[in-house]
Amino acid sequence: MTNKVALVTGAAAGIGRAICHRLSRDGIAIGVLDISGDGAQRVADEVTAAGGKAVGLTADVSNRAEVSAALDTLRQAFGPVTIAVNNAGMTGFVPFMELTEELWDRMLAVNLRSAFTVTQLVLPDMLAASWGRIVNISSSSAQSGAVNMAHYSASKGGMIALTRTLAQEFGEHGITANTIPPRFVHNTEMSLASFERPEMKAKFQAMIDAGPIRRHGEPEDIAGAAAWLVSEEAGYVTGQVIGVNGGRYI
Ligand SMILES: NC(=O)c1ccc[n+]([C@@H]2O[C@H](COP(=O)([O-])OP(=O)(O)OC[C@H]3O[C@@H](n4cnc5c(N)ncnc54)[C@H](O)[C@@H]3O)[C@@H](O)[C@H]2O)c1
């Protein structure tokens, strides 16, 4: 994979950071994109220090102009971008009747419209190469539903549907699109702010104990699946929902 270039969004922390490190180990040059420019640069420096190639990119994924400018920087650094990992996301816990249009719109813009924007902006490189890999990080909440997360779970459900459509529209060009819906992945900013809160610990431990594989997911669990999905070996896999969830959603 040494001639490949990947854009990973939401890459300053958690799952995105782990994906950057894992793809870099396969020789892929990485665009580490995050709304936190310092965080993106920190991860790019980590990847470079480990012997990889990476550039830190600052952009809000809901802002098309910022994403486009970041992609230009990535192309100048390493060439055409034929791997896109749409991982950036936000979460929120609001009872349905208290949701406002503002909260709904922001969630959908960051979690779903971003995947449309990023994918549309990288597709010309993939089409020119007759090769591409799109990996969208959705959520098991899209499969199961999640109380007080209507806007979040709807955004992630949209991502699954988007993935299936991209797979059908671009498969003939050698481009695959797949989605990984994680369940509880700990040691990320998002999990610390949600299910790793002290008052939630007992509840979530009980859910873990009820599942087939009795531990939280690690960011590296998701990164390993993403690395396979972007590899040559996975070229016959498209439009799929690859559950990396310890069997907690079957
Ligand atoms: N952690 C879990 O248990 C879990 C479960 C299901 C799905 N997910 C999904 O996995 C993805 C990564 O989650 P994580 O747990 O690593 O979260 P995280 O909060 O640790 O990391 C998310 C990263 O995205 C960045 N980001 C947020 N909004 C952005 C924006 N507008 N533009 C650019 N960057 C932005 C943040 O700065 C952060 O670095 C998310 O899409 C999340 O919804 C996580």
The ligand as an SDF file (V2000), in Angstrom:
LIG
                    3D

 44 48  0  0  0  0  0  0  0  0999 V2000
  -16.4130    5.5220   21.0750 N   0  0  0  0  0  0  0  0  0  0  0  0
  -17.4810    4.7920   20.8170 C   0  0  0  0  0  0  0  0  0  0  0  0
  -17.9000    3.9840   21.6410 O   0  0  0  0  0  0  0  0  0  0  0  0
  -18.2090    4.9370   19.5000 C   0  0  0  0  0  0  0  0  0  0  0  0
  -19.3430    4.1360   19.2990 C   0  0  0  0  0  0  0  0  0  0  0  0
  -20.0250    4.2390   18.1090 C   0  0  0  0  0  0  0  0  0  0  0  0
  -19.5820    5.1050   17.1180 C   0  0  0  0  0  0  0  0  0  0  0  0
  -18.4760    5.8710   17.3450 N   0  0  0  0  0  0  0  0  0  0  0  0
  -18.0630    6.7840   16.2600 C   0  0  0  0  0  0  0  0  0  0  0  0
  -16.6710    6.6720   16.0200 O   0  0  0  0  0  0  0  0  0  0  0  0
  -16.1560    7.9290   15.5740 C   0  0  0  0  0  0  0  0  0  0  0  0
  -14.9550    8.3080   16.4290 C   0  0  0  0  0  0  0  0  0  0  0  0
  -15.3690    8.3800   17.7740 O   0  0  0  0  0  0  0  0  0  0  0  0
  -14.3590    8.4570   19.0140 P   0  0  0  0  0  0  0  0  0  0  0  0
  -14.9760    7.6920   20.1040 O   0  0  0  0  0  0  0  0  0  0  0  0
  -12.9750    8.1640   18.5790 O   0  0  0  0  0  0  0  0  0  0  0  0
  -14.5500   10.0090   19.3680 O   0  0  0  0  0  0  0  0  0  0  0  0
  -13.5180   11.1410   19.8340 P   0  0  0  0  0  0  0  0  0  0  0  0
  -14.3660   12.2340   20.3710 O   0  0  0  0  0  0  0  0  0  0  0  0
  -12.4310   10.5840   20.6900 O   0  0  0  0  0  0  0  0  0  0  0  0
  -12.8590   11.6050   18.4640 O   0  0  0  0  0  0  0  0  0  0  0  0
  -13.5940   12.3030   17.5010 C   0  0  0  0  0  0  0  0  0  0  0  0
  -12.6850   13.2880   16.8040 C   0  0  0  0  0  0  0  0  0  0  0  0
  -13.4800   13.9910   15.8400 O   0  0  0  0  0  0  0  0  0  0  0  0
  -13.1380   15.3540   15.8850 C   0  0  0  0  0  0  0  0  0  0  0  0
  -14.2540   16.1700   15.4140 N   0  0  0  0  0  0  0  0  0  0  0  0
  -15.4490   16.3810   16.0360 C   0  0  0  0  0  0  0  0  0  0  0  0
  -16.1850   17.2360   15.3180 N   0  0  0  0  0  0  0  0  0  0  0  0
  -15.4480   17.5580   14.2250 C   0  0  0  0  0  0  0  0  0  0  0  0
  -15.6630   18.3960   13.1050 C   0  0  0  0  0  0  0  0  0  0  0  0
  -16.7900   19.1120   12.9810 N   0  0  0  0  0  0  0  0  0  0  0  0
  -14.7030   18.4870   12.1540 N   0  0  0  0  0  0  0  0  0  0  0  0
  -13.5510   17.7890   12.2770 C   0  0  0  0  0  0  0  0  0  0  0  0
  -13.2790   16.9860   13.3190 N   0  0  0  0  0  0  0  0  0  0  0  0
  -14.2250   16.8690   14.2770 C   0  0  0  0  0  0  0  0  0  0  0  0
  -12.8300   15.6220   17.3540 C   0  0  0  0  0  0  0  0  0  0  0  0
  -12.0460   16.8040   17.5250 O   0  0  0  0  0  0  0  0  0  0  0  0
  -12.0980   14.3470   17.7680 C   0  0  0  0  0  0  0  0  0  0  0  0
  -10.7010   14.4430   17.5700 O   0  0  0  0  0  0  0  0  0  0  0  0
  -17.3200    8.9320   15.6840 C   0  0  0  0  0  0  0  0  0  0  0  0
  -17.8920    9.1260   14.4060 O   0  0  0  0  0  0  0  0  0  0  0  0
  -18.2860    8.2300   16.6120 C   0  0  0  0  0  0  0  0  0  0  0  0
  -19.6220    8.6400   16.3920 O   0  0  0  0  0  0  0  0  0  0  0  0
  -17.7750    5.8040   18.5040 C   0  0  0  0  0  0  0  0  0  0  0  0
  1  2  1  0
  2  3  2  0
  2  4  1  0
  4  5  1  0
  4 44  2  0
  5  6  2  0
  6  7  1  0
  7  8  2  0
  8  9  1  0
  8 44  1  0
  9 10  1  0
  9 42  1  0
 10 11  1  0
 11 12  1  0
 11 40  1  0
 12 13  1  0
 13 14  1  0
 14 15  2  0
 14 16  1  0
 14 17  1  0
 17 18  1  0
 18 19  2  0
 18 20  1  0
 18 21  1  0
 21 22  1  0
 22 23  1  0
 23 24  1  0
 23 38  1  0
 24 25  1  0
 25 26  1  0
 25 36  1  0
 26 27  1  0
 26 35  1  0
 27 28  2  0
 28 29  1  0
 29 30  1  0
 29 35  2  0
 30 31  1  0
 30 32  2  0
 32 33  1  0
 33 34  2  0
 34 35  1  0
 36 37  1  0
 36 38  1  0
 38 39  1  0
 40 41  1  0
 40 42  1  0
 42 43  1  0
M  CHG  2   8   1  16  -1
M  END
$$$$
